[in-house]
């Protein structure tokens, strides 16, 4: 560890993960830290304000040509693509490439539970964290959920349990990162503008278990065909969950009951029923099963698990009930940033529904989402840069009840004017937010503000 403190670090990005990385490196005694902010319009005083008095060397713009061989380790923020020329040049100069995830892992203590997948990560991570807090005294919930691993790593103790939501972007740059229990919830096309192929994307996700020992568990979705195929190459123990069939070993949904069958003792445990929880939809029952399986393999007792599952509320921005106006229910699913997530939101609706969709183009296709509408979706209100692409797709499949809006505020008013008593309005864009908003959180908050003004 002392040798790591003597290294020369380049931290890339002055967002929350970059700032947290600089602070961690400073706190462990690293003397040579350079912070790179690629935005040439960024102001030095604004960056130093976020650093609360720390003064690393600061580069705004590009790395000078004579500096590429002056670093030992580069810590990249998740949004930085490894394919950029300057990242390649760092590698050519034998600079080790880490992400914020690897840096946090390097200095953490305790037990680590890590969760990835295309959809459901945040809900499963939050629920797993809630279960852990019922049983353990020192629990941290970090990662892609919005809390940088590096911000909390030095607070972790040998008796701590950390639950980490990890993305494909973060897993691209792991080296020694090794969870005690890992999980891959599902795999559907996403971020193909970054990973290019589904094979690359899936391979990144499965890196979550590449350093685990043979007797350590990965929790996997039996109903995902791609996961079943990739699981053939997994060397550690697999514990399956299924929403469609009974399993001889694993955790499964049997009608309205969730049943756990231990793979070692063969004991069968009735965990709960779907009526014991506040979450809606089959995808959420899968999230609960994954969280329960992770908790059982982490040694949590069943009563602590049941209590946490009963009391857990839906995560903000994920099929979140906002308000009922004139007998119309409004739901915020701004975290539905891809078609698979948006399909699950549509399936969770139990009344005729108006959907607000559209946003930043991640090179996705929208056919399956449109086909999921069936007779349930009565109107599609489109915003953002994908509006043309989605409208063309919808009309191709014979769905013609489409209205365009120039803003989210206008979209909400259109929904109010068209929704009838007993219907629902669902913001579930099937797209990222970056064309009109800073984040899906901002998009969801603005939606809720608009609804609350009705």
C-alpha positions as CSV (number, residue, x, y, z in Angstrom):
1,X,0.0,0.0,0.0
2,X,2.9,2.4,0.8
3,X,4.2,1.8,-2.7
4,X,0.9,3.0,-4.2
5,X,1.2,6.2,-2.2
6,X,4.5,7.0,-4.0
7,X,3.0,6.7,-7.5
8,X,2.1,9.7,-9.7
9,X,-1.6,9.9,-10.3
10,X,-3.6,11.5,-13.1
11,X,-7.3,11.8,-12.1
12,X,-9.5,12.4,-15.2
13,X,-12.7,14.4,-14.7
14,X,-13.8,17.0,-12.1
15,X,-17.3,15.5,-11.6
16,X,-18.3,13.9,-8.3
17,X,-16.2,10.7,-8.9
18,X,-13.1,12.7,-10.0
19,X,-13.3,15.0,-7.0
20,X,-13.8,12.1,-4.6
21,X,-10.8,10.3,-6.2
22,X,-8.6,13.3,-5.6
23,X,-9.7,13.6,-2.0
24,X,-9.1,9.9,-1.3
25,X,-5.6,10.0,-2.8
26,X,-4.8,13.1,-0.7
27,X,-6.2,11.5,2.4
28,X,-4.0,8.4,2.1
29,X,-0.9,10.5,1.7
30,X,-0.3,10.7,-2.1
31,X,1.8,13.7,-2.9
32,X,1.8,13.7,-6.7
33,X,-1.8,14.2,-8.0
34,X,-2.8,15.9,-11.3
35,X,-6.4,16.6,-12.1
36,X,-7.4,16.7,-15.8
37,X,-10.6,18.5,-16.8
38,X,-11.2,18.1,-20.6
39,X,-13.8,20.9,-20.8
40,X,-11.8,23.9,-22.0
41,X,-14.5,26.2,-20.8
42,X,-14.2,25.0,-17.2
43,X,-13.1,27.6,-14.7
44,X,-10.1,26.9,-12.4
45,X,-11.8,28.6,-9.4
46,X,-15.0,26.5,-9.8
47,X,-12.9,23.2,-9.7
48,X,-10.8,24.3,-6.7
49,X,-14.0,25.3,-4.9
50,X,-15.3,21.7,-5.2
51,X,-11.9,20.4,-3.9
52,X,-12.4,22.3,-0.6
53,X,-8.9,23.7,-0.2
54,X,-7.0,20.9,-2.0
55,X,-4.7,22.1,-4.7
56,X,-3.6,19.3,-7.0
57,X,-1.9,20.3,-10.3
58,X,-4.7,21.2,-12.7
59,X,-4.8,20.7,-16.4
60,X,-7.8,22.1,-18.3
61,X,-8.1,20.9,-21.9
62,X,-5.6,18.4,-23.3
63,X,-2.6,16.6,-21.7
64,X,0.6,18.3,-23.0
65,X,2.6,16.1,-25.3
66,X,5.6,16.0,-22.9
67,X,3.4,14.8,-20.0
68,X,2.2,11.4,-21.1
69,X,5.2,9.6,-19.6
70,X,5.1,11.5,-16.3
71,X,2.2,9.5,-14.7
72,X,2.1,6.0,-13.2
73,X,-1.7,5.5,-12.7
74,X,-4.6,7.3,-14.5
75,X,-7.9,7.2,-12.7
76,X,-10.7,7.7,-15.3
77,X,-14.2,8.8,-14.5
78,X,-16.9,6.3,-15.8
79,X,-17.9,8.6,-18.7
80,X,-14.5,8.6,-20.3
81,X,-14.2,6.2,-23.2
82,X,-11.1,4.0,-23.3
83,X,-11.0,4.4,-27.1
84,X,-9.9,8.1,-27.1
85,X,-6.5,8.7,-28.6
86,X,-5.1,10.2,-25.5
87,X,-6.1,7.2,-23.4
88,X,-4.3,5.0,-25.9
89,X,-1.2,7.2,-25.6
90,X,-1.2,6.9,-21.8
91,X,-1.3,3.1,-22.3
92,X,1.6,3.3,-24.8
93,X,3.6,5.1,-22.1
94,X,2.9,2.3,-19.6
95,X,0.5,4.2,-17.5
96,X,-1.8,1.9,-15.6
97,X,-5.5,2.7,-16.3
98,X,-7.9,2.5,-13.4
99,X,-11.5,3.6,-12.9
100,X,-12.9,5.2,-9.8
101,X,-14.2,1.7,-8.8
102,X,-10.8,0.1,-8.8
103,X,-9.3,3.0,-6.8
104,X,-12.1,2.7,-4.2
105,X,-11.6,-1.1,-4.0
106,X,-7.9,-0.7,-3.5
107,X,-8.4,1.2,-0.2
108,X,-11.6,-0.3,1.2
109,X,-12.0,-2.8,4.0
110,X,-14.7,-5.4,4.9
111,X,-17.1,-7.5,2.8
112,X,-18.1,-6.4,-0.7
113,X,-21.4,-7.2,-2.5
114,X,-21.5,-6.0,-6.1
115,X,-24.5,-5.8,-8.5
116,X,-24.7,-5.1,-12.2
117,X,-27.1,-5.7,-15.1
118,X,-28.9,-3.5,-17.7
119,X,-31.9,-2.8,-15.5
120,X,-32.9,-3.0,-11.9
121,X,-29.4,-2.3,-10.5
122,X,-30.4,0.7,-8.4
123,X,-33.5,-1.0,-6.9
124,X,-31.6,-4.2,-6.1
125,X,-28.6,-2.3,-4.7
126,X,-30.8,-0.1,-2.5
127,X,-32.9,-3.1,-1.3
128,X,-29.7,-5.2,-0.6
129,X,-28.4,-2.2,1.4
130,X,-31.6,-2.0,3.4
131,X,-31.4,-5.7,4.2
132,X,-27.7,-5.4,5.3
133,X,-28.6,-2.5,7.6
134,X,-31.1,-4.8,9.4
135,X,-28.3,-7.2,10.2
136,X,-25.0,-5.4,10.2
137,X,-23.9,-2.2,12.1
138,X,-21.6,-0.8,9.5
139,X,-23.1,-0.7,5.9
140,X,-22.2,1.4,2.9
141,X,-24.2,1.6,-0.4
142,X,-22.0,3.1,-3.1
143,X,-21.2,3.1,-6.8
144,X,-23.3,3.9,-9.8
145,X,-26.2,4.6,-7.5
146,X,-24.8,8.1,-7.2
147,X,-22.4,7.8,-4.2
148,X,-18.7,7.5,-5.3
149,X,-17.0,4.4,-3.9
150,X,-13.9,6.6,-3.3
151,X,-15.8,9.0,-1.1
152,X,-16.5,6.3,1.5
153,X,-13.7,3.8,1.1
154,X,-11.6,5.1,3.9
155,X,-14.5,5.0,6.3
156,X,-14.9,1.3,5.8
157,X,-13.7,-1.1,8.5
158,X,-13.0,-4.8,8.6
159,X,-16.5,-5.5,9.9
160,X,-18.2,-3.2,7.3
161,X,-20.4,-4.5,4.5
162,X,-20.4,-2.5,1.2
163,X,-23.1,-2.9,-1.4
164,X,-21.9,-1.5,-4.8
165,X,-23.9,-0.8,-7.9
166,X,-21.5,-1.1,-10.8
167,X,-21.9,-0.2,-14.5
168,X,-20.3,-1.6,-17.6
169,X,-18.3,1.6,-17.9
170,X,-16.9,1.0,-14.4
171,X,-16.1,-2.6,-15.0
172,X,-14.1,-1.8,-18.2
173,X,-11.2,-0.6,-16.0
174,X,-11.1,-3.1,-13.1
175,X,-7.9,-4.9,-12.2
176,X,-8.1,-6.5,-8.8
177,X,-11.8,-5.6,-8.0
178,X,-13.3,-8.8,-6.3
179,X,-16.7,-9.0,-4.7
180,X,-17.5,-11.6,-2.0
181,X,-20.9,-12.0,-3.7
182,X,-21.7,-10.6,-7.2
183,X,-24.9,-10.5,-9.3
184,X,-25.8,-9.9,-13.0
185,X,-29.5,-9.2,-13.1
186,X,-30.2,-9.1,-16.9
187,X,-28.6,-8.2,-20.2
188,X,-30.4,-6.3,-23.0
189,X,-28.9,-3.9,-25.6
190,X,-27.6,-0.7,-24.0
191,X,-24.7,1.8,-24.4
192,X,-23.9,0.3,-27.8
193,X,-22.6,3.7,-28.8
194,X,-19.8,3.0,-26.3
195,X,-19.4,-0.8,-26.5
196,X,-20.3,-1.2,-30.2
197,X,-21.6,-4.8,-29.9
198,X,-23.8,-6.7,-27.5
199,X,-20.9,-9.2,-27.1
200,X,-18.6,-6.5,-25.8
201,X,-21.2,-5.0,-23.5
202,X,-22.1,-8.5,-22.0
203,X,-18.4,-9.3,-21.6
204,X,-17.9,-6.1,-19.6
205,X,-20.8,-7.0,-17.3
206,X,-19.4,-10.4,-16.6
207,X,-16.1,-9.0,-15.6
208,X,-17.8,-8.5,-12.2
209,X,-16.9,-12.1,-11.2
210,X,-13.6,-12.6,-13.0
211,X,-11.5,-12.3,-9.8
212,X,-13.9,-14.2,-7.5
213,X,-12.7,-17.5,-6.0
214,X,-14.4,-20.8,-7.0
215,X,-16.3,-21.0,-3.7
216,X,-17.7,-17.5,-4.0
217,X,-21.2,-16.8,-5.4
218,X,-22.5,-15.0,-8.4
219,X,-26.3,-14.6,-8.5
220,X,-27.8,-14.8,-12.0
221,X,-31.1,-14.6,-13.8
222,X,-32.1,-18.0,-15.2
223,X,-34.7,-16.4,-17.5
224,X,-32.1,-14.4,-19.4
225,X,-30.8,-16.6,-22.3
226,X,-27.7,-14.6,-22.8
227,X,-26.8,-14.9,-19.1
228,X,-27.4,-18.6,-19.2
229,X,-25.0,-18.9,-22.2
230,X,-22.3,-16.7,-20.6
231,X,-22.7,-18.6,-17.3
232,X,-21.1,-21.7,-18.9
233,X,-17.7,-19.9,-18.7
234,X,-18.1,-18.8,-15.0
235,X,-15.7,-20.6,-12.7
236,X,-17.3,-19.6,-9.4
237,X,-20.5,-20.8,-7.8
238,X,-23.8,-19.8,-9.5
239,X,-27.0,-19.2,-7.6
240,X,-30.0,-18.8,-9.9
241,X,-33.2,-16.8,-9.6
242,X,-36.3,-17.2,-11.8
243,X,-39.6,-15.5,-12.2
244,X,-40.9,-18.2,-14.6
245,X,-40.1,-21.7,-13.2
246,X,-39.4,-23.7,-10.1
247,X,-35.8,-24.4,-9.4
248,X,-34.3,-27.4,-7.6
249,X,-31.7,-25.0,-6.2
250,X,-32.1,-21.2,-6.2
251,X,-34.8,-18.7,-5.6
252,X,-38.0,-18.5,-7.6
253,X,-41.5,-17.0,-7.9
254,X,-44.2,-19.7,-7.4
255,X,-47.5,-18.0,-8.2
256,X,-47.5,-15.2,-5.6
257,X,-44.8,-16.7,-3.3
258,X,-41.1,-16.3,-3.4
259,X,-39.4,-19.6,-2.5
260,X,-35.7,-20.1,-1.6
261,X,-34.1,-23.5,-1.9
262,X,-30.5,-23.6,-0.5
263,X,-28.0,-25.3,-2.8
264,X,-26.0,-26.7,0.1
265,X,-28.5,-27.7,2.8
266,X,-31.4,-28.2,0.3
267,X,-33.6,-26.4,2.8
268,X,-36.8,-24.8,1.3
269,X,-37.8,-21.4,2.8
270,X,-40.9,-19.4,1.9
271,X,-39.5,-15.9,1.9
272,X,-42.7,-13.8,1.4
273,X,-45.5,-13.2,-1.1
274,X,-45.7,-10.4,-3.7
275,X,-48.4,-8.8,-1.5
276,X,-45.9,-8.4,1.4
277,X,-43.9,-5.8,-0.6
278,X,-44.5,-2.3,-1.9
279,X,-42.9,-2.8,-5.3
280,X,-44.9,-3.3,-8.5
281,X,-44.3,-5.6,-11.5
282,X,-42.5,-8.9,-12.3
283,X,-39.2,-7.1,-12.9
284,X,-39.3,-5.9,-9.3
285,X,-40.1,-9.4,-8.0
286,X,-36.9,-10.4,-9.8
287,X,-35.0,-7.6,-8.1
288,X,-36.3,-8.8,-4.7
289,X,-35.2,-12.4,-5.4
290,X,-31.8,-11.2,-6.4
291,X,-31.4,-9.1,-3.3
292,X,-32.6,-11.9,-1.1
293,X,-30.2,-14.4,-2.7
294,X,-27.3,-12.0,-2.2
295,X,-28.3,-11.4,1.4
296,X,-28.6,-15.2,2.2
297,X,-25.2,-15.8,0.7
298,X,-23.8,-13.0,2.8
299,X,-25.1,-14.7,5.9
300,X,-28.1,-12.6,6.8
301,X,-31.0,-14.3,8.7
302,X,-34.3,-14.7,7.0
303,X,-36.3,-12.6,9.5
304,X,-34.0,-9.6,8.8
305,X,-34.5,-10.1,5.1
306,X,-38.3,-10.3,5.4
307,X,-38.5,-7.2,7.5
308,X,-36.4,-5.1,5.0
309,X,-38.4,-6.4,2.0
310,X,-41.7,-5.5,3.7
311,X,-40.6,-2.0,4.5
312,X,-38.7,-1.1,1.3
313,X,-40.1,1.7,-0.8
314,X,-39.6,2.1,-4.6
315,X,-36.4,3.9,-5.6
316,X,-36.9,7.5,-6.8
317,X,-37.3,7.8,-10.6
318,X,-38.1,4.1,-11.0
319,X,-41.9,3.7,-11.5
320,X,-42.3,6.2,-8.7
321,X,-45.9,7.3,-7.9
322,X,-46.0,11.1,-8.0
323,X,-49.5,12.3,-7.5
324,X,-53.1,11.7,-8.5
325,X,-54.8,14.6,-10.4
326,X,-58.4,14.5,-11.5
327,X,-58.4,10.7,-10.9
328,X,-55.4,10.3,-13.1
329,X,-52.2,8.7,-11.6
330,X,-48.8,10.1,-12.6
331,X,-45.7,7.9,-12.4
332,X,-42.0,9.0,-12.8
333,X,-39.8,6.4,-14.5
334,X,-37.1,8.7,-15.6
335,X,-34.6,6.0,-14.9
336,X,-36.1,4.0,-17.7
337,X,-33.2,5.0,-20.0
338,X,-33.4,2.1,-22.4
339,X,-36.1,0.1,-24.1
340,X,-36.0,-2.9,-21.7
341,X,-36.5,-0.8,-18.7
342,X,-39.3,1.1,-20.4
343,X,-41.0,-2.2,-21.4
344,X,-41.0,-3.3,-17.7
345,X,-42.6,0.0,-16.7
346,X,-45.3,-0.4,-19.3
347,X,-45.9,-4.0,-18.1
348,X,-46.2,-2.7,-14.5
349,X,-49.1,-0.3,-15.4
350,X,-52.5,-1.8,-14.6
351,X,-54.7,0.9,-16.2
352,X,-54.9,2.5,-19.7
353,X,-51.8,4.8,-19.9
354,X,-50.3,7.7,-21.7
355,X,-46.5,7.5,-22.1
356,X,-44.0,10.3,-22.4
357,X,-40.9,9.0,-24.3
358,X,-37.8,10.2,-26.1
359,X,-34.4,11.7,-25.4
360,X,-30.8,11.2,-26.1
361,X,-29.9,8.7,-28.9
362,X,-27.8,5.8,-27.7
363,X,-28.3,4.1,-31.1
364,X,-31.1,1.9,-29.7
365,X,-33.9,0.3,-31.6
366,X,-37.5,0.8,-30.3
367,X,-39.5,-2.0,-32.0
368,X,-39.9,-4.2,-28.9
369,X,-40.9,-1.2,-26.8
370,X,-43.6,-0.1,-29.2
371,X,-44.9,-3.7,-29.5
372,X,-45.2,-3.9,-25.7
373,X,-47.9,-1.1,-25.9
374,X,-50.6,-3.5,-27.1
375,X,-54.0,-2.0,-26.1
376,X,-52.7,-0.5,-22.8
377,X,-51.0,2.6,-24.2
378,X,-53.5,5.1,-25.5
379,X,-51.1,8.0,-26.5
380,X,-47.4,8.5,-26.9
381,X,-46.0,12.0,-26.3
382,X,-42.5,12.4,-27.7
383,X,-39.7,14.8,-26.7
384,X,-36.0,15.0,-27.4
385,X,-33.7,14.1,-30.3
386,X,-35.0,10.6,-30.8
387,X,-38.6,11.8,-31.4
388,X,-38.4,11.3,-35.2
389,X,-36.8,7.9,-34.9
390,X,-39.4,6.7,-32.3
391,X,-42.3,8.1,-34.3
392,X,-41.2,6.4,-37.5
393,X,-40.8,3.1,-35.6
394,X,-44.3,3.4,-34.0
395,X,-46.0,4.2,-37.2
396,X,-44.3,1.3,-38.9
397,X,-45.9,-1.0,-36.3
398,X,-49.3,0.7,-36.7
399,X,-49.3,2.8,-33.6
400,X,-50.4,6.3,-34.7
401,X,-51.6,8.0,-31.5
402,X,-48.6,10.2,-31.2
403,X,-48.1,13.9,-30.2
404,X,-44.9,15.8,-30.2
405,X,-43.8,18.3,-27.5
406,X,-41.0,20.8,-27.4
407,X,-40.4,20.4,-23.7
408,X,-41.2,18.1,-20.8
409,X,-43.4,20.9,-19.3
410,X,-45.4,20.9,-22.5
411,X,-45.6,17.1,-22.6
412,X,-47.1,17.0,-19.1
413,X,-49.8,19.5,-20.1
414,X,-50.6,17.5,-23.2
415,X,-51.0,14.4,-20.9
416,X,-53.3,16.3,-18.6
417,X,-55.5,17.4,-21.5
418,X,-55.8,13.9,-22.9
419,X,-56.0,11.7,-19.9
420,X,-59.4,10.5,-18.7
421,X,-60.3,9.6,-15.1
422,X,-59.0,6.1,-14.3
423,X,-56.0,6.4,-16.6
424,X,-52.3,6.7,-15.8
425,X,-49.5,9.0,-17.1
426,X,-46.0,7.4,-17.3
427,X,-42.8,9.2,-17.9
428,X,-40.6,6.3,-19.2
429,X,-38.4,7.7,-21.9
430,X,-36.6,4.6,-23.2
431,X,-33.7,7.0,-23.8
432,X,-30.9,8.7,-21.8
433,X,-31.5,12.3,-20.7
434,X,-28.4,14.0,-22.0
435,X,-30.0,15.9,-24.9
436,X,-32.2,18.1,-22.7
437,X,-31.1,17.4,-19.1
438,X,-27.9,16.9,-17.1
439,X,-29.1,13.5,-15.8
440,X,-32.1,11.3,-15.5
441,X,-32.5,12.5,-11.9
442,X,-32.9,16.1,-13.2
443,X,-35.4,15.0,-15.8
444,X,-37.4,13.1,-13.1
445,X,-37.4,16.0,-10.7
446,X,-38.6,18.4,-13.4
447,X,-41.4,16.0,-14.3
448,X,-42.5,15.8,-10.7
449,X,-42.4,19.6,-10.3
450,X,-44.6,19.8,-13.4
451,X,-47.1,17.2,-12.1
452,X,-47.2,18.9,-8.7
453,X,-48.2,22.2,-10.3
454,X,-51.2,20.6,-12.0
